[in-house]
Amino acid sequence: MTRRPYLDFYGKHSISPVANDVNRVTHFAQRSALYHRLGILAGSIRGRKVLEFGPGNGANALYTISLEPDLYVLVDANPSGVENCEKNLNHFHPGKNWRVVDSLIEEYKTENKFDLVICEGLLPNQVNPAEMARQCASFVDKGGLFVLTCHDVISTVSETLRCLPGSLSIKEIDDFDEKVVKLARLFEPHLAHLKGMTRTNEEWVIDNILNAEFWKNAPLFSIDEAIEALDEDFIVNTTSPSFLQDWSWYKSVGNVKSYFKAVMKEAYWENVHSFIDWRIVSPPGCESDSQALYKLCGTIRDRVREAAEDDAAIGALIESCQRLFHALPEEYAITKVALESYIEGMGYYLNSGEIRSEKFLDFGAWWGRGMQYVSFIKE
């Protein structure tokens, strides 16, 4: 049977672990800031056609619908998500020109082309993220925008490392709800550092720890890979966070698509090290150093998966974390403190067979720039 990322796990537990109760004022300000970064102005949506894949409970759509699109179509195949999405949109935007379509993305068909297509928090973990990206992008009208999100092994390394103590702490528990309670308590001090957090602790641990396929087997999808996947029909536009500095004179640009592809990919590899810890922004580096860091973080991801199945592999993970400690430059002092804390915590587990939250105290503050947004323009 073909794996259905997210859907199989959500369907098994009849859940949709995304934000439900949002502060409308704060949420709208956050979405407005994001759209501004991505070049999506109110005029890009008002009176236009918008398509969103994987909208979850529709929280993000609340803001987009407030910008008065002529048509807003939301496509999802998770029964809980579809039900909650319709409920939320009916409550906040009754009678507006939106509709929820219960369909797998690969099976969705329409004659419409859309001015804006959104694919948020969906592509990493797909069986073939690049192919899924092209499928979603096929509904963008000429001159329209396609927005997707990316993860890579550097930006997610701190979250990947969290998954191991989380997994080990519940290995003797069978009940799903009991696992959620224990994990939410374990990671409460960690999540307290995310001031813009919109999900509950319970929703986060369900989607990021208990949904183990994401950190064990899922292919990720980097900005570099996204640019390559959409190269035939799209020009890369901008990102959030923004890391591109382009001092070129516009009259010197020949082939627009080739030019922006080259400068964005170069900027990504020069700055991807800054994705590892949101507390630090360091100067651009060289691609060879970034590639080495990328490879090391990929190794750590492999070691976490192996250690989740066999305690004997934890030693190799600790060794990889020590290598990462020495690979990071001096300005990453607080990241190194976090790594020391993690190494101590896993070492304690090896000696005692117990995960103790206080052993991971300094590690808890370390989060990467896990998800990045990228907008593309259809040629």
N, C-alpha and C positions, 0 to 999 in steps of 0.2 A: 504494500500500500504506500502511495506517495505521501511523504511528509507534508503536512499543511502547517507551516510555521504560524505560531500564535493561535491559530484557530483550533487546532487539536487540543492544546492545553486549556484555552479559555472554555472551549465546549465541554471538556471533561469535567470542569469544576463549575460550569455555568456562571462565569464571571466576566467582567470587563474592567480590569484593574487600572482605570485611568481616573483623572480628576472628576469628581462629581460636584462637591460643594466648593464653588470658587467665589472669591470676592469680586464682584462684577467690576467695580471701579479699578482695582489693582490689575485684574486680568485684562481688561480692555487697554489699560496703559501699557502692559507688557506686550500685548499683541500689536499695538500701534507702533511701539518701538521696533519690534521685529520686522514688521512690514516696511517701515521706513528704511531699515538697514538693507532690505532685500529689493528695494526699488518698487514696492507695491504701494502706490498712492491711492487715495480714495477714488480718484478719477479712473484708476485702472480697474475698478470693480463696479462702481455705480453704473447700472444699466447694462452690465456685461454678463457673460456666462461663466460660472465657476464650477469646477468639479473637484471633489475631494475624495481620495481613497483612504480607507481605514480611519474614519473620523472618531472611532471609539464612542464615547457618550455625547459627542457633539459640543463639548465645551469650547473648543477653539472656533467652531463654526458660529457660535453666538456673536462673536465680534465681526466676523466676515459678513454675516447676514445683515448686521447693523449698517454696513456700508452700502446696502441697497442694490445688490446685483439683480439683474433681470431674471436670472435662473441660477439656482444653486442645487447641484446634485451631489448626494453623499452616498458612496458605495461601500458596503461592508457585508461580510458573511458571518459575523459572530452574532448569534441570536440575541444574546444579552446586550451586546453593543447596539444592535439595530433597535431593540425595544427601548433602551434607555435614551438613545439619540432622538428618536421620535418624540418621546415623552418630554425631553428637555426643550426641543425646538418648538413643540406645540405650546409649552408653557411660556417661553420667552418671546417667540415670534409666531404667534398663531396667524394663520391666513397669509403668511408671506409666501413668496414664490420659491419654495424649496421642496425637495422630495428625497426620501431615503430609499435606496435601491438595495435589496437583499441579493447580493451576487458576489461570487468569487471575482477577483480582479481579472483573472485570465479569461473569464467567461462573459465579462461585461461587454455589451454591444450597444452602440448608439450611432445615429447619423449626425449628431451634433459635434461640432468642434468648439472648444472652450478657450476663452481669453486668459484664464488662469486655471492651472491644474496643480493641486497640492497633494503631496505624498510624504507625510510627516511621521517619523518614528516607525517606519514600515519596512524599508528595503533591506537594511542589515538583518540577517537571520533568514532571509528568503533562500530557497534552494539555489536560485541563480539571480542575485540582486541586479546585475547588469541587464539581464533579459527582462526582469520585472520592471526596471526603470524605463526601458524602451517601450514596454507595453503601456505603462501609465502615460508616458510622454506622447504616445501616438494620438491622443485626444486633444492636444494643444493646437489651436489655430495659428496660422501664419502670423508672426509678430506678437504672439501671446507669450505668457510666462509659465515656466514650469518650476516648481519649488519642491526640492527633496531634502532629506536629511541624511547625513553620513556619520559613521563611526569608524575609527581605526584603532589599531592595537596600542598606539601611544596614548590617545585620548581616553581610552577605557581601561588602562592598565590598573589604576587604583580600584576601579569597580570590580574588575576581574579578580584581583587579589582578595577582595572582600568575600567573594563567593565561596572560597575554600573554608574559612572559619565558620561561615554561615551554614554551609552544607554539613560540616563535621558536627556542629552543635545540635543538629536535629536528626542525626543518623539513627538514633534509637527510638524516634517518634514516628508513628504510623498515621495518626490523625492529621489531616490537612489543616484544619482550623487551629489545632494545637501548635503545629509548626509555625503558622503565621504569627501567633501570639508570641512565641519564644523569639522568633527572628526580629519582630518589631521591637521587642524589648532590647535585644542585643544591639541593634543598629540605631536605636533612638539617639544616643550621643553623637553618632556619625551624621545622621540626617539633620540634626540641629544646626549643623554648620551651613546647610543649604538654605539661606535666608529667603530665596525666591521659590522654595518648594511649593508645588500646588497639589501634590498627591499626599495622601495619608501615608504614614509609615507602613501600614498594612498593605496598601496598594503597591508601594515600592518594593517590598520584599517579595510579594507574589510575582511581580513582573520581572524582577532582576535576580532573585536568588532561586525561588522555587521553579520558575520557568527555566530549568537548567539547560535546555537545548541552546539558549542564547549564548551562554558562556562556556559550554562544553564543545558544541559541534558547529555552531553557526558560522557561515562566512560573513565577515564584516564588509563594509563598503566605504572605501575612503574617497575623499574629494578627488584625488588623482584618478581613481577608478571610475568615478561618476563622469568626469570630463571625457574620458576615453569612451565610455559607454554611449554617450549622447553626441559624440563628435560629428556624426554624419549630418544631423539636421539642426543642431543647436549651437548657439554661441554662449559660452559661460559668461554670466553677468556680474554677480557679486556674491559675497558670503557673509555669514554672521557666525562667529566673530569675524571681523574684517581684518585681514592681514596683508592685503595687497597695497603696495605703494608703487604707483605708476607715474613716472615723471616724463613720459614720452610726449612729444608734440603731436597732436592729433593729425596734422597734415603729413606726418612721417609714417603713419600707419598704412600699410598696403592692404593685405588680406586681413579683414577684421577678425574673422573667426580664428584663423591660424595665429594671429598676433595674441589675442586674449587667451587662447588655449595655452600658448607657450609661457606668457608672463604669469598666469594664474598657477600653472603647475610648478613653475620655478619658485614662486612665492610660497606655495604650499610646502615644498621640500626645504626651503630656507627657514620656515617658521614652525614646522610641525612639532618641534621640541617644546614649544610654548603651550602645546595642548596637554602636556603631561600633568600640570598643576595650575589650577585657575588662579592661584595666589601670586603667580610669578609670570612676568613677561620679560623674556630675555632678547638680546639683539639677534637679528637673523644670522644663521649659521650656514654651513656648506652642506650640499646634498649628501656627500659621502658620510658625514657624521650622522645626519638624519637617517640615512639608510641603515647604518649600524645600530642606531637606537631602535629603529623600527624592527629590525631583526631580533634584537634582544627582548623587546616587549612581546614579540610574537612567541619567542621561546618561553617566556614567563606564562603566557596564555596556555601553551601546551603543557607546561609543568603543573599548572593549577588543575587542568583536566585530569592529568594522570594521578595527582595527589588526592583528588576527590575519590578515586577508585582504590587507591592503595597507599597507606601511610608511608610505605617504604620510599615513595617518590617525593616526600616532603623535603628530604635533605637536598635533592637536586633543585627544588624550587628555592629553598633558602640560599643556595649557592648562586642561583641566577639573580636573586634580589641583591645579593652582595655585589655582584658584577654591575647591576644597575646603579647601586650606591656609588661605586667608584667611577662609573661612566658619566654621571651628572656633574656639570661644572659647579664652581663655588657658589654661584648665586642661588642654587637650589638647596641651600642649607636646610630649610624647613622640610623639604621633600625627603632629604636624607634622614632627618630625625624621624619622619613618619616610617621610612623603610626600616630603620633600626627598631622601632616599636613593633612593626609587623614581624620582623625576624625574631624578636624576643617572644612575641605571642605564640608563634608557630613552634619555636623551640620549647616553650613551656608545654605545649600540647604534646610534643614528641616524648617528653619526660613524664608527663602526668596523665595523658589521655583526656585532658579537659581543656575546653575553650573558656578562657577567663576574659571578660570584657575589659577589665582594668589593665590587662597586659597590652591592649591595643589602643590605649588612650591617645597617644600622639598620632597614631595612624588614622584615627577617626576624622581628623580635620582635613585629610588629604583627599581632594577630589580633582579629577581632570576636567577638561573642556569636552566632556564625553560625546555630545552630539553637536554637529555643525550643520548649519543651513546653507544651501546653495541655490541660487536662482539662475535659470537659463532662459534665453530668448530663442523662440522658434524662427528659423530663417524663412 
